[in-house]
Amino acid sequence: MADYSITSGERVSSTTISSQTVTVTNNGSAWLTTVLDGGILNVENNGYTNVQYIRSGGIVNVNSNGSAYGNYTSDHASVCVNSGGLALGNYISSGGSIDIHNGGQTSITAIYNGGIMNIDNGASAITNGIYSGGIINVNDGGSIKDTSIYSTASMNVYSGAIASYTTLREGAILNLYSGASAILTSTYSGGTINVNSGAVASNTVMSYGGVININNGASAILTSTYSGGTININSSAVASSTFISYGGVINVNNNAFIYNTRINQGGTININSGALANSTFIISGGGLINVNNGGIANNNFLSQGSLVVNSDATANHTYLYSKGATLIVNNSAYTFDNTAVNGANISITSGGSANYQYILSGGNASILDGGSTTNNFIYNSGTMAVSGGLANNNYISRGTLKVYSSGVANTNYLYVSGYLIVSDGGYAKNNSTINEARILVYSGGFVENNHIDTGALFVYQGSAKNNYISANGNLNISNGGIAENNYIYANGALNIYSNAVLSNTYIAANASLTLNSNANWGADDFSSITINSNAQVIVKNGGIVHDLILSANQPNLTIAAGGSASNILINGGTLCDNSANSMKNITFGDNGGTLILNNVSYGLTQSSLLQYNFNSNAILSLGSGTILDSTILSMVPL
């Protein structure tokens, strides 16, 4: 059949073209046209066609200023949209194809099983649907917008091409190759995006089983995943500004890098061997960061949720800033420079280790059996508990370090109102206090090498060894507490309560030993104590001293208000009664000595005077507030 043209307003309908070429031009139009093998339909120069059936090798060319609507293409037939051409409402299936060349445009295209769309440099396609088995290829410089991809269909975007507003459903695949980019892509119910080396995906949303694979050398920006969506960042790939929530998962794999990630309720990021994550935020409860074998996470910020560091992994510079936020360091894992405040918690488990922990303002840390930590700063109501673990170089100011259940704390520096509490099998060594800091040792606790300077060591049933007390520091022992090798220096104090046990104790000049409530001491109790003659021994309210000889080379013994003394022989030494509760059987030896009465408001009767056994070497000294019966003054050597 001869070739012909449809032109100048002419309209042709229900035509079949086979083995011939028909050109629709100059306002001509063709309707309901069938193009078969060997047939060619050219639409150009304001030509217009509507509803074409292109089959069995037929060809439609939509050229400059041509418009083709409703092209049904199958069976190795093709539509070619060239520069300036426009094809709308295209249905490509079963081996049919549509090729959009430089300057060509297409819109509302549906690609079915076996159908193919090729978009070349400078061409564009909008509002496209790809169904089971359909394929779209977007080549160098081409662009495609507003595309939906369904089960087993796929779209390939190559170097220099761009895809935007793409939606993937179950079984759909989007492949981005080197130099390609995709913007505003969404997946639902199992769609997959493969971002390959050199490609970029931005503003991508993964949900309901959707998967994005960011492969070697590729990058993804502003990616979100939730409700079962998955992001896989593979070797040497990079992802930034990523958001996870409600069951979404990110896997960061070998040599991949992710930064500026935000995790909401139920989101999870897994940082695997060789991977690196930087600036990860958990902003609400239930979020989870897993750092696995060989992975590294730096600069992590948790409002709630958990950061778990597993075997041979590392997490550095982690800040936990509210209750419900937790850092867990497991076997062979390591963390550096972590901060917990406001009820947040750091937990170091067996084999885990940490360096430079800052436990501040209500933050908590737990060092469990086999865990270890070094250089810990526990300030302002922060608390660290060492239970079976090891803590070295701890600095405590207005915070608390607890050591128990075989826990060990070495080299602890306690400052303003800091507390070290050791009990139930706990052990603390090389401890120092200043500025009202406290060490408390309870039943089963043991501390040694304690330097108490303007602080206090309290031993309640536990044990303390090698205690150095000076500069207004004090050692307090009660309830069966044991203190061994105690050195009380100038201005230091040793306070004894009920059932205290002392051995190898030295009390220097200007230091003091005080017996307090329920302390009941005699000569045997003092036998293991060396007391400088210029030290002080004081018995306070509820304390008792008995059966002592006060010689000239011993310190003054003072019985304060509420204290009691009995069976005391003053033989060259000095006994001071400062409103004692009870003074019984106080006598002078041949060497005399001094009895000082302060604030004693009673008169000495003749019988009581004889009881004191005053002699020519005895001295009675009356202090302020003491009243003595004037009738017997001649009997007392004043």
VOGU-3710 file (C-alpha; in Angstrom, 3 decimals, decimal comma):
1> madysitsge> 0,000/0,000/0,000  1,160/3,507/-0,758  2,353/5,922/1,891  0,189/8,956/2,589  -0,312/11,961/4,877  -3,240/13,183/6,940  -3,033/16,982/6,934  -4,764/20,374/6,965  -7,523/19,561/9,431  -8,279/16,187/7,854
11> rvssttissq> -9,503/13,539/10,326  -9,193/9,801/9,727  -10,551/7,082/12,009  -10,466/3,286/12,286  -7,457/2,914/10,002  -5,027/-0,011/9,850  -1,453/0,686/8,819  0,658/-2,222/7,623  3,732/-2,163/5,358  3,289/1,548/4,752
21> tvtvtnngsa> 4,061/4,919/6,347  1,353/7,366/7,328  2,196/10,880/8,518  -0,229/12,962/10,553  0,766/16,643/10,268  -0,465/20,224/9,962  -3,512/19,861/12,211  -4,438/16,521/10,738  -5,725/13,840/13,122  -6,116/10,098/13,276
31> wlttvldggi> -8,405/8,157/15,618  -8,584/4,475/16,499  -5,585/3,598/14,376  -4,007/0,121/14,302  -0,309/-0,086/13,354  0,989/-3,551/12,430  4,243/-5,118/11,208  5,952/-2,865/8,681  3,574/-0,032/9,407  4,855/3,331/10,554
41> lnvenngytn> 2,773/6,180/11,911  4,511/9,581/12,128  2,829/12,284/14,206  4,387/15,746/13,851  3,944/19,471/13,285  0,635/19,887/15,166  -0,564/16,507/14,051  -2,731/14,628/16,565  -3,609/11,005/17,113  -5,930/9,391/19,650
51> vqyirsggiv> -6,074/5,704/20,565  -3,474/3,756/18,649  -3,069/-0,009/18,766  0,539/-0,753/17,899  1,273/-4,473/17,545  3,428/-7,042/15,749  6,394/-4,756/15,055  4,430/-1,620/14,227  6,062/1,752/14,931  4,711/5,131/16,001
61> nvnsngsayg> 7,079/8,117/15,806  5,922/11,188/17,700  8,042/14,015/16,319  8,362/17,746/16,934  5,037/19,321/17,885  3,243/16,044/17,394  0,874/14,645/19,992  -0,143/11,014/20,442  -2,790/9,989/22,983  -3,780/6,528/24,099
71> nytsdhasvc> -1,018/4,357/22,636  -1,543/0,636/23,295  1,717/-1,076/22,399  2,608/-4,777/22,535  4,235/-7,674/20,662  7,569/-6,034/19,698  5,890/-2,836/18,537  7,258/0,526/19,632  6,479/4,164/20,216  9,326/6,638/19,706
81> vnsgglalgn> 8,848/10,093/21,152  11,405/12,433/19,634  12,410/16,024/20,321  9,340/18,194/20,782  6,960/15,230/20,673  4,410/14,377/23,348  2,865/10,980/24,111  0,097/10,672/26,707  -1,828/7,737/28,080  0,526/5,013/26,928
91> yissggsidi> -0,055/1,297/27,691  3,023/-0,816/27,004  2,923/-4,597/27,462  4,065/-8,016/26,185  7,258/-7,019/24,397  6,123/-3,542/23,410  8,321/-0,529/24,083  8,239/3,221/24,258  11,430/5,207/23,718  11,591/8,824/24,827
101> hnggqtsita> 14,458/10,593/23,091  16,154/13,935/23,664  13,507/16,612/24,047  10,601/14,163/23,969  7,977/13,937/26,706  5,518/11,369/27,904  2,858/11,330/30,587  0,425/8,835/32,086  2,238/5,733/30,923  1,498/2,217/32,144
111> iynggimnid> 4,095/-0,533/31,621  2,864/-4,113/31,969  4,402/-7,580/31,787  7,254/-7,521/29,264  6,747/-3,870/28,359  9,705/-1,472/28,386  10,093/2,306/28,576  13,458/3,878/27,688  14,017/7,494/28,607  17,109/8,994/27,000
121> ngasaitngi> 19,240/12,087/27,514  17,119/15,226/27,711  13,818/13,309/27,691  11,251/13,260/30,485  8,329/11,153/31,663  5,734/11,923/34,335  2,914/10,002/36,012  3,973/6,484/35,180  2,912/3,075/36,476  5,013/-0,074/36,115
131> ysggiinvnd> 3,210/-3,346/36,742  4,167/-6,997/36,971  7,192/-7,639/34,760  7,358/-4,109/33,326  10,648/-2,207/33,021  11,634/1,454/32,776  15,183/2,447/31,874  16,095/6,063/32,579  19,336/6,738/30,737  22,028/9,402/30,928
141> ggsikdtsiy> 20,411/12,822/31,270  16,857/11,511/31,306  14,308/12,279/34,014  11,189/10,599/35,336  8,669/11,862/37,857  5,676/10,536/39,775  6,143/6,841/39,072  4,466/3,893/40,812  6,202/0,506/40,608  4,264/-2,665/41,447
151> stasmnvysg> 4,977/-6,357/41,994  8,015/-7,736/40,101  8,287/-4,573/38,004  11,514/-2,584/37,971  13,009/0,776/37,079  16,680/1,306/36,255  18,136/4,797/36,587  21,554/5,258/35,013  24,364/7,804/35,141  23,216/11,396/34,918
161> aiasyttlre> 19,522/10,454/35,126  17,115/11,496/37,848  13,963/9,907/39,261  11,618/11,811/41,564  8,397/11,046/43,430  8,695/7,295/42,914  6,541/4,823/44,860  7,382/1,112/45,163  4,951/-1,618/46,203  5,516/-5,238/47,169
171> gailnlysga> 8,095/-6,935/44,961  8,952/-3,757/43,030  12,591/-2,824/42,376  14,315/0,509/41,788  17,964/0,313/40,708  20,124/3,432/40,816  23,476/3,157/39,070  26,622/5,275/39,143  25,843/8,945/38,662  22,084/8,467/39,003
181> sailtstysg> 19,909/10,118/41,636  16,471/9,563/43,123  14,473/12,143/45,066  11,360/11,689/47,178  11,045/7,924/46,834  8,656/5,822/48,954  8,349/2,081/49,405  5,480/0,065/50,828  4,881/-3,611/51,491  8,187/-4,997/50,372
191> gtinvnsgav> 9,535/-2,790/47,584  13,326/-2,646/47,154  15,664/0,197/46,219  19,242/-0,621/45,211  21,507/2,413/45,309  24,737/1,357/43,629  28,240/2,804/43,513  28,231/6,513/42,714  24,444/6,887/42,915  22,550/9,156/45,326
201> asntvmsygg> 19,129/8,723/46,947  17,561/11,588/48,892  14,292/12,107/50,746  13,458/8,399/50,714  10,771/6,806/52,920  10,845/3,060/53,703  7,900/1,310/55,389  5,934/-1,932/55,729  8,729/-4,211/54,604  10,327/-1,824/52,128
211> vininngasa> 14,108/-2,138/51,750  16,779/0,225/50,520  20,262/-1,147/49,863  22,914/1,552/49,755  25,824/-0,266/48,200  29,557/0,244/47,783  30,320/3,916/47,123  26,680/5,037/47,050  25,076/7,643/49,317  21,662/8,387/50,790
221> iltstysggt> 20,428/11,652/52,312  17,288/12,306/54,355  16,099/8,708/54,442  13,261/7,645/56,771  12,154/4,172/57,764  9,280/2,979/59,951  6,819/0,092/60,450  9,133/-2,664/59,253  11,106/-0,693/56,669  14,813/-1,503/56,343
231> ininssavas> 17,859/0,503/55,299  21,018/-1,476/54,499  24,155/0,622/54,222  26,824/-1,580/52,755  30,573/-1,450/52,190  31,948/2,100/51,702  28,452/3,599/51,371  27,372/6,765/53,205  24,033/7,790/54,695  23,219/11,094/56,390
241> stfisyggvi> 20,239/12,727/58,060  18,378/9,451/58,508  15,225/8,974/60,621  13,979/5,662/62,124  10,778/4,953/64,065  8,136/2,363/64,956  9,908/-0,823/63,936  12,157/0,616/61,250  15,674/-0,847/61,015  19,017/0,419/59,742
251> nvnnnafiyn> 21,906/-1,997/59,169  25,279/-0,291/58,767  27,703/-2,855/57,398  31,422/-3,249/56,731  33,236/0,072/56,067  29,962/1,970/55,681  29,413/5,339/57,348  26,245/6,932/58,711  25,886/10,273/60,455  23,195/12,519/61,872
261> trinqggtin> 20,667/9,747/62,544  17,501/10,229/64,612  15,675/7,299/66,198  12,123/7,487/67,513  9,971/4,925/69,330  10,800/1,383/68,314  13,459/2,228/65,728  16,703/0,209/65,604  20,125/0,825/64,105  22,685/-1,994/63,892
271> insgalanst> 26,267/-0,849/63,449  28,151/-3,920/62,320  31,751/-4,954/61,804  33,905/-2,202/60,322  31,045/0,306/60,169  31,082/3,797/61,668  28,174/5,867/62,964  28,513/9,484/64,010  25,974/11,760/65,707  23,136/9,352/66,432
281> fiisggglin> 20,143/10,608/68,441  17,473/8,574/70,252  14,744/11,129/70,877  11,981/9,005/72,445  11,439/5,688/74,235  12,103/2,315/72,697  14,824/3,364/70,280  17,831/1,035/70,079  21,427/1,347/68,861  23,320/-1,953/68,570
291> vnnggiannn> 27,053/-1,619/68,006  28,264/-5,063/67,018  31,588/-6,817/66,483  34,086/-4,240/65,209  31,532/-1,459/64,776  32,106/2,087/66,076  29,542/4,660/67,245  30,694/8,197/68,063  28,771/11,191/69,399  25,586/9,497/70,543
301> flsqgslvvn> 22,768/11,413/72,252  20,011/9,507/74,069  16,907/11,050/75,601  15,468/7,566/76,088  16,129/4,117/74,618  19,318/2,061/74,668  22,792/2,005/73,176  24,170/-1,559/73,396  27,867/-2,054/72,669  28,675/-5,705/71,974
311> sdatanhtyl> 31,799/-7,824/71,571  34,825/-5,946/70,150  32,717/-2,885/69,332  33,343/0,702/70,460  31,146/3,642/71,432  32,660/7,054/72,165  31,295/10,401/73,334  27,849/9,248/74,408  25,519/11,632/76,257  22,508/10,200/78,097
321> yskgatlivn> 20,370/13,038/79,344  17,162/11,717/80,915  15,630/8,783/82,768  15,043/5,810/80,478  18,255/6,345/78,499  20,730/3,458/78,909  24,219/2,607/77,691  25,100/-1,101/78,000  28,699/-2,211/77,408  29,039/-5,981/76,977
331> nsaytfdnta> 31,854/-8,526/76,676  35,049/-7,210/75,036  33,341/-3,934/74,110  34,886/-0,538/74,894  33,488/2,937/75,440  35,162/6,293/75,946  33,878/9,632/77,250  30,311/8,895/78,274  27,994/11,144/80,304  24,813/10,192/82,192
341> vnganisits> 22,493/12,742/83,871  18,921/13,027/85,177  18,332/9,343/85,908  20,058/7,958/82,804  22,145/4,815/83,310  25,444/3,335/82,107  25,896/-0,419/82,643  29,273/-2,124/82,130  28,816/-5,909/82,062  31,265/-8,833/82,111
351> ggsanyqyil> 34,257/-8,163/79,876  33,092/-4,672/78,957  35,301/-1,653/79,657  34,882/2,109/79,782  37,159/5,107/80,124  36,171/8,604/81,206  32,630/8,273/82,497  30,855/11,414/83,703  28,013/10,529/86,085  26,321/13,830/86,870
361> sggnasildg> 23,129/15,371/88,279  21,216/12,210/89,096  22,878/9,994/86,509  23,719/6,359/87,329  26,371/3,830/86,390  26,572/0,106/87,196  29,846/-1,799/86,905  28,809/-5,432/86,996  30,729/-8,669/87,519  33,724/-8,687/85,162
371> gsttnnfiyn> 33,162/-5,144/83,877  35,730/-2,367/84,319  35,905/1,395/84,081  38,664/3,974/84,500  38,667/7,728/85,119  35,151/8,212/86,402  33,772/11,582/87,486  30,790/11,255/89,815  29,384/14,697/90,574  26,253/16,440/91,829
381> sgtmavsggl> 24,018/13,539/92,904  25,463/11,119/90,377  25,804/7,485/91,542  28,105/4,679/90,436  27,579/1,143/91,780  30,430/-1,369/91,431  29,123/-4,915/91,918  31,687/-7,537/91,007  33,361/-5,136/88,580  36,399/-2,863/88,760
391> annnyisrgt> 36,489/0,949/88,875  39,825/2,804/88,773  40,615/6,483/89,280  37,278/7,731/90,525  36,617/11,396/91,301  33,586/11,992/93,513  32,144/15,393/94,462  28,584/15,610/95,812  28,057/12,188/94,267  28,215/8,586/95,497
401> lkvyssgvan> 30,371/5,576/94,626  28,992/2,259/95,966  31,175/-0,868/96,034  29,750/-4,275/96,998  29,448/-7,973/96,026  33,150/-8,455/95,193  33,337/-5,092/93,449  36,677/-3,239/93,538  37,363/0,496/93,429  40,982/1,668/93,207
411> tnylyvsgyl> 42,307/5,180/93,708  39,250/7,153/94,713  39,377/10,927/95,196  36,492/12,302/97,238  35,884/16,035/97,228  33,089/18,281/98,505  30,417/16,057/100,105  31,393/13,053/98,011  30,525/9,582/99,320  32,268/6,215/98,964
421> ivsdggyakn> 30,125/3,365/100,379  31,734/-0,075/100,685  29,782/-3,130/101,890  29,007/-6,831/101,462  32,282/-8,033/99,945  33,223/-4,726/98,330  36,825/-3,479/98,370  38,210/0,042/97,941  41,895/0,924/97,928  43,887/4,160/97,876
431> nstinearil> 41,097/6,486/98,930  41,470/10,159/99,828  38,955/12,701/101,101  38,823/16,482/101,492  36,114/19,068/102,148  33,598/17,029/104,135  33,760/13,950/101,912  32,815/10,620/103,497  33,886/6,976/103,282  31,329/4,576/104,792
441> vysggfvenn> 32,307/0,942/105,379  29,458/-1,434/106,245  29,316/-5,131/107,082  31,570/-7,142/104,779  33,216/-4,078/103,262  36,988/-3,521/103,314  38,982/-0,374/102,589  42,699/0,273/102,836  45,238/3,015/102,297  42,772/5,727/103,219
451> hidtgalfvy> 43,961/9,351/103,427  41,356/11,402/105,285  41,983/15,136/105,063  39,067/17,331/106,189  36,744/14,413/105,553  35,633/11,327/107,453  35,984/7,540/107,408  33,129/5,644/109,099  33,657/1,925/109,770  30,320/0,249/110,590
461> qgsaknnyis> 31,037/-3,476/111,096  33,363/-3,478/108,072  37,173/-3,215/108,063  39,657/-0,435/107,358  43,414/-0,814/107,119  46,238/1,692/106,789  44,218/4,769/107,626  45,928/8,176/107,606  43,851/10,860/109,335  44,936/14,506/109,339
471> angnlnisng> 43,901/18,148/108,926  40,507/17,956/110,609  39,771/14,532/109,195  38,276/11,857/111,406  38,071/8,072/111,709  34,854/6,734/113,251  34,518/3,077/114,318  31,362/1,412/115,646  29,140/-1,675/115,701  32,006/-4,153/115,480
481> giaennyiya> 33,972/-2,202/112,903  37,676/-3,029/112,645  40,461/-0,521/112,033  44,087/-1,614/111,659  47,241/0,453/111,241  45,705/3,821/111,992  47,718/7,047/111,967  45,948/10,024/113,478  48,004/13,140/112,739  47,767/16,700/114,071
491> ngalniysna> 44,184/17,975/114,087  42,891/14,547/113,128  40,354/12,670/115,237  39,638/9,029/116,136  36,050/8,489/117,326  35,170/5,202/119,032  31,613/3,887/119,414  30,271/0,556/120,640  32,182/-2,649/119,911  34,940/-0,963/117,920
501> vlsntyiaan> 38,116/-2,977/117,315  41,480/-1,205/116,956  45,021/-2,404/116,402  48,359/-0,749/115,688  47,082/2,784/116,167  49,194/5,934/116,541  47,763/9,239/117,735  50,071/12,219/117,232  50,384/15,505/119,082  47,325/17,732/118,768
511> asltlnsnan> 45,239/14,792/117,542  42,393/13,283/119,552  40,855/9,987/120,615  37,180/10,229/121,662  35,017/7,551/123,280  31,392/8,126/122,293  28,043/6,557/123,093  28,272/2,923/124,247  32,067/2,824/123,995  33,387/1,149/127,161
521> wgaddfssit> 37,187/1,083/127,352  39,713/-0,080/129,886  43,448/-0,583/129,971  43,369/-3,566/127,584  41,604/-1,525/124,917  44,333/1,097/125,044  47,152/-1,454/124,873  47,436/-1,439/121,067  47,396/2,349/120,842  50,379/4,659/120,984
531> insnaqvivk> 49,281/8,123/122,096  51,494/11,178/122,074  51,510/13,019/125,383  50,264/16,158/123,634  47,258/14,365/122,149  43,780/14,445/123,677  41,656/11,592/125,037  38,008/12,558/125,504  35,041/10,602/126,877  31,734/12,018/125,616
541> nggivhdlil> 28,063/11,414/126,349  27,430/7,697/126,836  31,123/6,776/126,720  32,853/4,996/129,599  36,519/4,712/130,595  37,712/2,559/133,458  40,685/0,907/135,152  43,396/3,247/133,901  46,623/4,665/135,316  47,367/8,221/134,151
551> sanqpnltia> 51,102/8,798/134,235  53,132/11,890/133,408  53,999/10,754/129,862  50,374/10,189/128,893  47,922/12,651/127,373  45,243/14,412/129,398  42,041/12,430/129,903  38,883/14,554/129,657  35,480/13,312/130,798  32,972/15,516/128,948
561> aggsasnili> 29,294/16,068/129,634  27,506/12,730/129,865  30,724/10,696/129,963  31,741/8,407/132,839  35,014/7,336/134,472  35,747/4,784/137,199  38,771/3,239/138,872  41,208/5,846/137,564  44,585/6,241/139,276  46,142/9,648/138,595
571> nggtlcdnsa> 49,839/9,048/138,976  51,554/12,063/137,442  48,960/12,563/134,703  45,918/14,824/134,324  42,201/14,051/134,544  39,681/16,725/133,537  36,046/16,568/134,672  33,922/18,643/132,272  30,469/17,986/133,758  30,931/14,225/133,745
581> nsmknitfgd> 27,917/12,005/134,248  29,784/9,803/136,714  33,232/9,883/138,328  33,887/6,881/140,600  36,986/5,663/142,429  39,256/8,442/141,177  42,489/8,356/143,226  45,998/9,795/143,202  49,190/7,758/143,252  52,487/8,691/144,887
591> nggtlilnnv> 53,426/10,839/141,894  50,311/12,907/142,320  48,977/14,599/139,251  46,163/17,002/138,426  42,407/16,821/138,697  40,684/19,647/136,788  37,041/20,460/137,532  35,199/22,516/134,882  31,547/23,495/135,229  31,163/21,164/138,228
601> sygltqssll> 28,457/22,652/140,439  28,817/20,721/143,691  30,777/20,961/146,949  33,376/18,405/147,899  32,530/16,839/151,290  35,148/15,492/153,630  34,270/11,946/152,740  34,573/12,559/148,998  37,827/14,384/149,497  39,307/11,404/151,313
611> qynfnsnail> 38,114/9,214/148,476  40,366/11,131/146,071  43,399/10,318/148,232  44,976/13,710/147,686  48,643/13,895/148,630  51,366/16,484/148,543  51,926/15,910/144,793  48,240/16,107/143,883  46,753/19,245/142,363  43,095/20,199/142,202
621> slgsgtilds> 42,383/22,811/139,528  39,049/24,615/139,525  37,812/25,789/136,156  35,031/28,184/135,222  31,655/27,391/136,791  32,982/25,016/139,457  31,760/25,455/143,067  33,867/24,078/145,943  32,833/24,072/149,630  35,093/26,647/151,357
631> tilsmvpl> 35,246/24,682/154,654  37,504/22,042/153,225  39,899/24,159/151,117  42,649/23,683/153,689  42,538/19,974/153,090  43,194/20,206/149,365  46,512/21,247/147,787  45,451/23,907/145,284
//
